[in-house]
Amino acid sequence: MTTTTATLNRRSFLASSAAVAGGFSLGFGVPFSRAEAQTGVQEVNAWVVIHPDDKVVIRIARSEMGQGTLTGLAQLVAEELECDWTKVTTEYPTPGQNLARNRVWGNFSTGGSQGIRQSNLYVRQGGATAREMLIQAAAKDWNVPAAECSAANSVITHKGTGKTTTYGKVAAAAAKIEPPKDVKLKDPKDWKIAGKGVKRLDTRDKLTGAQIYGIDLKLPGMLTATIRDCPVNGGKLKSFDAARVEKMPGVKKVVAVDGKGVAVVATSYWQARTALAALPIEWDEGPGGKINNDDITALLAEGLTAEKAFIGNQAGDAKAAIAGAPKKLEATYSYPYQNHATMEPMNCTALWTADKCEAWGPTQNGEAALAAAAEAAGHPVAKCDFHKMLLGGGFGRRGRSDYVRQAVLIAKEMPGTPIKLVWSREEDMTHCAFHPVMQCKLSAGLDASGNLAGLHVRLSGQSILASLLPQNLQNGMDPVVFQGFNSGGTESAYGYNISNLLIDHAMRNPHVLAGFWRGVNTNQNAIFMECFMDELAHAAGQDPLEFRRKLLKPRHLRVLNAAVEKAGWGKAPPGVYQGLAQIMGFGSYVAAVAEVSVSDQGQLKIHRIVAATDCGHAVNPAQIERQIAGSFVYGLSAALYGECTVKDGAIEQTNFDTYNVMRMDEMPKVESVIVPSGDFWGGVGEPTIAVAAPAVLNAIFAATGKRIRSLPVMNHDLRKA
Amino acid sequence: MVAISINGKIYQTNADPRTPLLWVLRDDIGLTGTKYGCGVAQCGSCTVHIDGVANRSCQVPLNSVGRRKVTTVEGLAEGGTLTKVQQAWLDNDVPQCGYCQSGMIMAAAALLKSTPKPTDEEIDAAMTNICRCGTYQQVRAAIHDAAKG
C-alpha cells in the first residue's frame, strides 16, 4: 500500500502556520484556530494537540457525515498515542491549512468507503510518532534513557525510579524533539481503544440542538440566498424579471448565477424563498428539454444488443460456451435514476472580498470544495479557504462542489457580505448527480449437470465518469461501470469461478447528470449478478446456496457461510421466505440473507436481514453494526421506492411525497455478523448496500414465484401469479 | 410585531405572520436545533411541541401559534441536564449524521408523554420521521429504554 507519509517537521510547520495565520485575519471563530490561540496548548505534530490539562485534540482530515469515521480515526491515533480516551476531542484542519503545510494531512476526500482504510497507516504513524516524542521529552527531563520509559493513558512512567508525568506537562518540550523516522505500529491484537465498540465522540450536541451544521451557520451581517437552477441539465437561463420581486419584504438582490440559475438574496430564508417563487424566469432548456423517460429507456435498450461495447472482463469464450450449452437462460434487468436525498439540503456560506474568499459548508471533499471556491472567486487558492462543517448526510452527493461554486458566485455579487446559500428540498431533489441508469442483459448456458458453462453480461447505460470526470475515461471506457464485476483484486469482485465469461458495456449517456451514490455501481451490478445466479440455480434445479457454493472463491464463501449459518438457511418460519446475495465491494466481503413474506394482497413485509461482513480490520464494531443496519435502510429504500423519472428533460420527483423512503415501520430487524479476517483493510459504509436489494428480490421470488427484474419494487404487483 | 412563547421565554418577532414557525425559530429567534428537511410535513426534522403536542413546524404559520407554548429541542435539557429521552439517545449512541435527530427526539418525547410504555406497533405508528442514515433500530431501542427509566 502506498501512503502519503506525514512529514512531521516542526520547523516547516511553524513557518507555514504563520503564513496561514497571516493570510486569514477575517476570523469568524474557525474552530481550528481557537485551540492554538490559547496559551499552553501545544501541537506535538500535525495529528496531535495536547492541552496543559491533558486534553487531547486529534486532527481529522476526512469528513464526518454520520458514518463514524471521525471516531474511528481518532481511535486509531489514540491507540498509538497511548492517551486517555476520555480526554479526546477532535478538530478539522482546513484544506487551506493542508495546502499551506505541504498536505501534511494527506487526502481530505471522503468517499468510496475509504476514510479509514486509506489513511489508517499514516494516522497511526502520526499517533505513534507523537507518543515517542512525548516519551523522549520526559526522559530528557529526567535525564534517563527513553527506552526505560513507557506511556499509558496519557501518563509517562520511568521504570527504574517510578517517576511519572503527564502528556500535558511535557507536550511543549515534546514538540521540540526531532520526530523519530521509523515508529513501530502495534499489532492489532494488542489494541485497547481501536477495535472496540466505543461510543461516538460527536453525539451529545446532536441531542440538544447545539450541533451547528452548515445550514445553521450564522455570521455577522449575513444574508440568505436561495436558488433555482435550470430544471433541465445542460439548459441555460434565458431571462428573469427582477423588478417583480425586488421590493418584496427582505429582498436585497436578485442575481443570475453561472448563466444557468437565478438566486434571490434576502434577510431570511423564507423571504428569499417567497420572492424566488414569485420571480418570473424563462429557461432555454436546450436539447435535453425534449427528452422523456421512455426515450431514455429506449436508448438503453438499444445498447443491449449493440455490436460495439467496451469489454470490462473476459475469460475463455463465453459466447461459444453458451451457444454450445444444452440449456440456455436469458434475462434483462434495469435500474433507475435515484437521488441521494441527504436530510440536510445542499448549502454553503461564502464571504468574498476583492483580495480573498472564505467559504463554509458540508463537503465530502474539502480540497475540491476549496478549489471550486477559489475558481469561482477568481482568486488564487492561497487567498481562499474552506471551512468544513458537519454534514447532515453525504452518501456521495457532497463529493461534488456545485453548491459551493454557486454560493461563491452569489457572494461575489455582494462583496464583504457573507451569503448563506440554502437549497430548497425541491431544488435538491431535482438537481443532483443521480445514481446512473443501467440496463443489463444476462445470457448463460448450463451444461448437462447443471453447471455454469458460460456467462455473458451486457451492460447498457450511463457512465458516471463521462458525467463528472471525463478526463478519467480510459480510451472512452469507464472502468467504474464494472465495479463488482471484477474477477479478483482488492477493491471489488463478484467472487465466482467462471471459466467462460464476457462482461461488456455499451455506454449510453442521457442528458441527466450521473454521479456517485452510496454503493455506486455495485448496487445494480450485484442485483444483476446475484439475482441471475438465483435464476440459474432454479433453472438447474439446485438450491441457490449450494449452486453458489460450487462456484465461490474462499473469502466470498466464508462470509456467505457466516450469513447463512446465523440466519438458518432453509429454516425460515412458516410463510416466510429467504433470499441471499453476496459480493466484494469497497474492499470488503459481504453477504446477506433476507426473510420476507408477501400477503395474498401482494403486501411485502421484510422481516429480517442477516448481514455478514469481512472488512479485514474492524476498528469500531459498534459503528460497523450501525453502518450495516443503516445501509439496509438506504439500499432497501432504493429497492422498494427509489426512482427519479424524466419528463420534458426535468426530474419529476420533487420531495419525499413523490420520492418515498423507508420509515421505521418498514425497517426489518438487521442482524450483523462481523467476521474480520485481520489481514487487510476494507470499507464499511457502502459494501452491504449492494446485497440489500438482491437478497430481498430473491426472497420475493421464493415467496411468490415472481422474478422482479426492474427497480423499484413498488412498480410491481406482488400477488402470487 | 408578534409575541411568541418559546422554551418558556416570550420573544417578539417582526417576521411576516404567515412565515412557517420553522423559519421563525431558525432565522428570527436563532434556534437552529429545529431542522429544515422537506417543508411539506413529510420528514419530521422540524418537529416541535406546541402545548406538549408534536407538530411539524414547517406547516405551522406564525400567526396560528397565538398564546400556545412552543418547545424546541433546545428547551428539553434544563440547566444542561439531559431529559430521559436524550439520555437514552446518548446511552444507545443513536445518531449517525444527527440531522434528523432533533425531530426524532421531539417526536419520541411526545409519544412517551401520551404513551409511557409504547409497544413496537405504537412506536411504528408515532415515529414517522425520516432518517436517511437508517438509525431506526437504535431509535426504537432508545425509546424502549427511556420508557423503562
Boltz contact constraints between the chains, C-beta under 6 A:
constraints:
  - contact:
      token1: [A, 65]
      token2: [B, 97]
      max_distance: 6.0
  - contact:
      token1: [A, 66]
      token2: [B, 96]
      max_distance: 6.0
  - contact:
      token1: [A, 66]
      token2: [B, 97]
      max_distance: 6.0
  - contact:
      token1: [A, 66]
      token2: [B, 133]
      max_distance: 6.0
  - contact:
      token1: [A, 199]
      token2: [B, 93]
      max_distance: 6.0
  - contact:
      token1: [A, 200]
      token2: [B, 93]
      max_distance: 6.0
  - contact:
      token1: [A, 203]
      token2: [B, 90]
      max_distance: 6.0
  - contact:
      token1: [A, 203]
      token2: [B, 95]
      max_distance: 6.0
  - contact:
      token1: [A, 206]
      token2: [B, 95]
      max_distance: 6.0
  - contact:
      token1: [A, 206]
      token2: [B, 98]
      max_distance: 6.0
  - contact:
      token1: [A, 206]
      token2: [B, 101]
      max_distance: 6.0
  - contact:
      token1: [A, 207]
      token2: [B, 86]
      max_distance: 6.0
  - contact:
      token1: [A, 207]
      token2: [B, 89]
      max_distance: 6.0
  - contact:
      token1: [A, 208]
      token2: [B, 77]
      max_distance: 6.0
  - contact:
      token1: [A, 209]
      token2: [B, 33]
      max_distance: 6.0
  - contact:
      token1: [A, 209]
      token2: [B, 73]
      max_distance: 6.0
  - contact:
      token1: [A, 209]
      token2: [B, 74]
      max_distance: 6.0
  - contact:
      token1: [A, 209]
      token2: [B, 102]
      max_distance: 6.0
  - contact:
      token1: [A, 216]
      token2: [B, 32]
      max_distance: 6.0
  - contact:
      token1: [A, 268]
      token2: [B, 27]
      max_distance: 6.0
  - contact:
      token1: [A, 269]
      token2: [B, 23]
      max_distance: 6.0
  - contact:
      token1: [A, 269]
      token2: [B, 27]
      max_distance: 6.0
  - contact:
      token1: [A, 270]
      token2: [B, 19]
      max_distance: 6.0
  - contact:
      token1: [A, 270]
      token2: [B, 23]
      max_distance: 6.0
  - contact:
      token1: [A, 343]
      token2: [B, 37]
      max_distance: 6.0
  - contact:
      token1: [A, 343]
      token2: [B, 99]
      max_distance: 6.0
  - contact:
      token1: [A, 343]
      token2: [B, 100]
      max_distance: 6.0
  - contact:
      token1: [A, 343]
      token2: [B, 132]
      max_distance: 6.0
  - contact:
      token1: [A, 344]
      token2: [B, 99]
      max_distance: 6.0
  - contact:
      token1: [A, 392]
      token2: [B, 97]
      max_distance: 6.0
  - contact:
      token1: [A, 392]
      token2: [B, 99]
      max_distance: 6.0
  - contact:
      token1: [A, 393]
      token2: [B, 97]
      max_distance: 6.0
  - contact:
      token1: [A, 393]
      token2: [B, 132]
      max_distance: 6.0
  - contact:
      token1: [A, 425]
      token2: [B, 38]
      max_distance: 6.0
  - contact:
      token1: [A, 425]
      token2: [B, 39]
      max_distance: 6.0
  - contact:
      token1: [A, 629]
      token2: [B, 134]
      max_distance: 6.0
  - contact:
      token1: [A, 629]
      token2: [B, 137]
      max_distance: 6.0
  - contact:
      token1: [A, 630]
      token2: [B, 133]
      max_distance: 6.0
  - contact:
      token1: [A, 630]
      token2: [B, 134]
      max_distance: 6.0
  - contact:
      token1: [A, 633]
      token2: [B, 134]
      max_distance: 6.0
  - contact:
      token1: [A, 634]
      token2: [B, 134]
      max_distance: 6.0
  - contact:
      token1: [A, 655]
      token2: [B, 38]
      max_distance: 6.0
  - contact:
      token1: [A, 655]
      token2: [B, 40]
      max_distance: 6.0
  - contact:
      token1: [A, 656]
      token2: [B, 38]
      max_distance: 6.0
  - contact:
      token1: [A, 656]
      token2: [B, 42]
      max_distance: 6.0
  - contact:
      token1: [A, 656]
      token2: [B, 43]
      max_distance: 6.0
  - contact:
      token1: [A, 657]
      token2: [B, 42]
      max_distance: 6.0
  - contact:
      token1: [A, 661]
      token2: [B, 130]
      max_distance: 6.0
  - contact:
      token1: [A, 663]
      token2: [B, 128]
      max_distance: 6.0
  - contact:
      token1: [A, 664]
      token2: [B, 124]
      max_distance: 6.0
  - contact:
      token1: [A, 664]
      token2: [B, 127]
      max_distance: 6.0
  - contact:
      token1: [A, 664]
      token2: [B, 136]
      max_distance: 6.0
  - contact:
      token1: [A, 665]
      token2: [B, 124]
      max_distance: 6.0
  - contact:
      token1: [A, 667]
      token2: [B, 136]
      max_distance: 6.0
